Amino acid sequence: MTAAARRPGGRAARIRAQVLAAARALLVERGYDALTVDAVAERSGVHRATVYRRWRDVGGLLADVLASALDDDWRPRDTGSLAGDLAALNEEVRAALVEDPPLTMALIAASFRSTPAATALGRFWEDRYARCAVVVDRAVARGEVPSGTDTRRLLIAATAPVYHRLVLLRQPDDPGLPGDAARAAALAAAAGAFDGPAPAAERPVGER
């Protein structure tokens, strides 16, 4: 990379910000099927040759949109209890899924159509699971759950009802669901339901 590409706020950073903002907006407005590199170039005001050279295709654009989410400093809130921490996480998940414009839902849908986007979304989830390990660490330190509690299994159990209702069933938002699901998962964790790693059959293929 050149010095200009590395310099915060440099030309390369500005171009990336313009192009990714255009890609996000067009994905929400038109959907995956109508998203094109030419349309992104026109919306962003960046020359199409530059966009093609750096991102190559729609998959590359979507992958970078997701990769840009890893640049933040997000950390899970410390509320003082496992149930509270999980409820706070669920509230953030809920907010992302019901936001207007529905960028998160559009990116999830696009990941089923684009291999690069699916790969980038997988990296995003891995990053979030890693950052959320502190939720279980704090719960163990407080004596709320056994020391062998598996972070991923607990997080999946806590957040699954929110995703199931809003993404799979497309039912109306239920503001009470994040807290209810969090409390249920916390109770299960306290009883040792997530003690130890998931069985091989329940893990992603690469982790078996």
Disulfide bonds with the S-S distance in Angstrom:
none
